[in-house]
Amino acid sequence: MPLDPQVVAMRERAVAAGAPPLYTLSLEQARAADLAAIREGAGAVRPVHQVADRLIPGADGDLPIRVYRPSATTDALPTLVYFFGGGWTLGNIDTSDGICRSLANAVPCQVITVGYRLAPEHKFPAAVHDCHAAVCWIAAHADELGADPARLAVGGDSSGGNLAAAVTLLVRDGGSPALAAQVLVYPNTDRRGDTESMRANDDPALFNRRSVAWYWDHYLAADADGLDPLASPALAEDLTGLPPALVITAEYDPLRDEGEQYAERLRAAGVEVRATRYPGMVHGFFSMTGVLDAAAQAHAEVADYLRARFDA
């Protein structure tokens, strides 16, 4: 189908405002513009019973995390560890604030987002190791956090989805902690990116193939690092034994095909997979609940999926 009318209107507003592509800006400018756009697209801040920031031990120093609890209950809650998007280069724990609040209320569950180290200051695999360290620490300190270690999931959007997928590989190979699910929202899965959707999506007013290349160039110290399965999960030889997965893609997204191909590889490896393509949508739509109806629909799908997995 053509671009969703709400996406068209959003694109026209950006063009009229003269908003430059992030990949044409300095890192400082791109980081500020990205966060401002996400906050605008998310709409009004949703109240959550409790939001708390703290530091935990990471792979190399302390990591900031933000903990969202949907109610005053003292019971151990199912917990989603969420990794924000931003091409491993942009973003912080504020980036996914709207998503985390929405999912905490909708599931309901505890959501914890992780402030992993960014590139190019910290190249691959720093972010992967931070996210893995956070998941392991959260599982080990479940009592302290009010988390149910038997109902622990990981998720993320874009590069956050890439990190979530990489963490599942490390967790599987390390033998713990057990994960109930993984939620991958339009994830990067293959550095090579030689797909029809990558070639077709080149609109400078939207996330496009040049955006993808810009992020990878910041993330990797050497191009060969992109062949590591922790950078490109689709290149892992063995995907057996990974947690059940929900994979969400957008029709007009350069990452669409590699996300869907990864879902197929997971399914072929015996992993329970649910894959949904949102027609007329573009990369980044999941954070835009203030302007795109499909974003709210995707949040509802994720919430329903997690609820079912946590209750399984």
C-alpha positions, 0 to 999 in steps of 0.5 A: 500500500502507499505511505500511510496518510499520517506518515505523509502528513508527518513527512510534509511537516518535516520538509516544510520545516527544513529538517535536515537528515540526521546523517548531515549533522554533527553528532551533537546536533544529531543527538539533540535533534533525534531526542527532540523529534522522539519526544514530539512524536511520542505525544503527552507523557503517560503517568506510571506509578513509579519511575526510578533512576539508578546505577548498576555495574556494567561491562566497564563501569556503572550503567544508568538504568530507569525502572518503570513500575505500573502499580504499587504492588509489592509482588514480583513483576514480570520484567521487560529489559528494553534497549532504546534505538538510535543506531548505537550512536544516538539516544539515552534512557530518555529516548525510550521513555514513552515506549517504556511507560506505554508498555509498563501500563499496557502489559502490565509489567515492570520495564527497565531501560538501559543506558548502554555506551554509545558509538563512536566514543565506544565502538562495537561490542561495548553496547552489546556487553553493556546490555548483556551485563545489565540483563544478567545483573537484573536477573541476579538482583530480581528480589531487590528490583521486585522482578520475577526472574522466571518472567524476564524478557528483552526487547528494543527498537532498531539498534535496540532490537539488534542489541536485544537479539545479540543478548539472546545469543550471549544468554543462550551460550552462557546458559542463563538467565532464562528469557521468556521472550524477545521483542525485536522492532525493525531490528538491524540484523545484517551489516551487509544489508543487500536487500530489496528494501535497503535499495528501495528506501532512499527518501532523504526526508525519511530514514533511508539507506544512507541513514543505515550506513551512517550508523554502521560507520559510527558503530564498527571499528572495522568493517569486518566487525560487521560479520560478527554475529553479535553485530549481525545476528543474522550471520549466527550459524546456529539460532536454535534454543533462542527465546520466542520472538515477536518481530515487527517491521515497517513496509517503507523501511530499509531494514524491513527485509533483514528483519523479516529474513531474521524472523524466518531464520529463527522459525527455521531453527525451531524458535516460536516466532510471530512476525508482523509487517505494518503497512504504510509505515516507516522506520521509527514509527513505534515511538510515534504514538502521538501522531501515528495510530499504527504506533498505538496498534503496535504497542498493543500487539507487543503488550498482548504478546508479552502478556501471553509469554509471561503467562505461558 
